[in-house]
Every structure is written in structure tokens, then in C-alpha cells.
Amino acid sequence: MSGHIACTCKGKDRRKNWVVIHRNHNHSYFESPKGCEHYSEYSLIQCQTPGCSGLFRTKSSYVNSLPDGEIR
């Protein structure tokens, strides 16, 4: 994904502050109808630790264990 920002948090527990912003979907101008939401294997994840601006897409299996959240 262009424009993603890696999570800069350290340690094995860094995922505790990760939330799913968009689960299994994408918006694409190249899909029909143009710009509409559609299924994707990828999900958008955001780290909500203060001071971290991590925002990235992944299709890793750990996404199923993360809670839903809202973009900050």
C-alpha cells in the first residue's frame, strides 16, 4: 500500500494498542463501480499508542484477534 506508516512501538506487546479501522475491504478507483467499497483480503490497522502514527494494511492472521476501532 502506498503511504503506509509502520508502527514504531517496541516490544512483544505492541499489538495490544492496534485496532482494525477497515476489516477485509478496500476502496478502489480501478474496481467497478468506481471508488466503491469491495471485499479484500487486506485490513487497515492503526496503532493507537500516543505518539505513534502507525497506519498500515495487512492480511496477516492476527487481524482476526484485533478489535475494531475508529481512525484517530
N, C-alpha and C positions, 0 to 999 in steps of 0.2 A: 504494500500500500504506500503510495507516495504521501509524504508529510507525516508519517508516524513519529512518535516521540517515545523512546524507550524509558521504562521505569528506572529511576536512579537509586531506589531504595536498596539497602544491603540486608543480607541475612536470609535464612531459610523461611522466615515467617512473613516475608514481604507481601505475599499474596493475600494476607488477611485484610488488607485495605483495597483490594481490587474488586471492582463491580463491573457487571456487564451492562453496557449502555444500549447496544443493539445486538440481540441474540439471533444468530443464524439468518441474517438478512443483509441486503445491500441495496443501495440506490445507484443506478447506472444510466447514463445517457445513451449508452450503446445497446441496452436491452429494450425490448418493446413492451409496453408503451414507454416512450422516452421519459427518463427520470423517475419512473415509478419504483416502488419497493418490491423486491423479489427475494426468494429464498437463496441463501448462500451457505456454504459450509463454514464460513468465517463469521466471527463475532467481534464487536468492538469493545475493548476493555479499557477502563480508566483506573489509574491508581488515585485514591482519594486521600493519601497521606499529605498533610500540609507541607508545602514546599516542593512537592514532586509534581511534575506536569506530564507524567506518563499517560499516553493515549495511543493504543495500538490495536491492530487486528490480528487474530489468530484462529486456527481451527484445532487447537490442542484439546485433548480430552478433559483437562482440568476445568474448562469453561463450564461444564455441567455442574460443578460443585460451587461455583461463584454465585453470589446473589445478584439480583437485578438492581440497577441504580439509575440515577439521573446524572447527566453531564454537569460538571461544575465549571 
